Amino acid sequence: MIAARELRKEYGEFVAVEGSSFSVAKGEVFGVIGPNGAGKTTTLKMLAGLLEPTSGTATVAGFDAQNTEMRSRLGFLPEESPLYEEMTALSYLQFFADLYDVPTAVAQERIHETLDELGLDHRERQIGDMSKGMKRKVAIARSLINDPEVLIYDEPASGLDPLTTNYIIDFTAQLAADGKTIIFSAHNLFHVESICDRVAIMHNGAIIANGDLDTLQEEYGTTRYRVYTTVEVPNSVQENGQYCRTVESMSAVERTREAAEQAGGVVTDIRTDESSLEDVFLNIAEAEAKQ
């Protein structure tokens, strides 16, 4: 559905994206993460056909990203998305429906259905009088007006309050459940972790890790075990009337059990803590910085 092969983008002597390759299957949610300046937005704009690669290829829904036929199959939501503020939400969305040659009756049904799902009630209000969250919902509705197969969302909830943010993240997850193919970029890695099937991590214009969350966790993350005992053992701390020792292997768990029994106690609980996507990202970034 989406494929990037050795994508490269140069601005003079500056290389914004260097040799990026990845693919996204139909119905998959693919995350692109990295620090500011990593090349995420440049990569997404090349996929959306807004920037021409210096070299390499990008295809979306079977079309080269520079082919105008691709646009009818794509919904793109940039991080900054200026709207026509003198229009109402309804007139704005109908305007874009006309650009895509969506029949009026179909467009009206699609507009109201999408705004219902997004919880946007003030549809006759001028966009300039709307809150930032309401404007973002209008922009999301615009990205869906042509019923695209593929969605590219760059920071869809950037700068929004927590309630609106959660609403938009949940809505994006529902789009994925409905079969849309989505590329999703966000600085909040909890949101990426909650909805993405696979993730590419970018740094200095290059993809330095790529895979499903379990694979990235296994390769770059850590697993710790919190062992709770009825008696104090070496390196344990008191916690809620028990003692807790944190270790990093099952052999260390077994040694903790033996130590507890020797002290006349027992193990009451073992809890597993795995690295979050943020932990994995920081581990990879730190390793990259040392090279």
Order of alpha helices (4+ residues) and beta strands (2+ residues): beta-beta-beta-alpha-beta-beta-beta-alpha-alpha-alpha-beta-alpha-beta-alpha-beta-beta-alpha-beta-beta-beta-alpha-beta-alpha
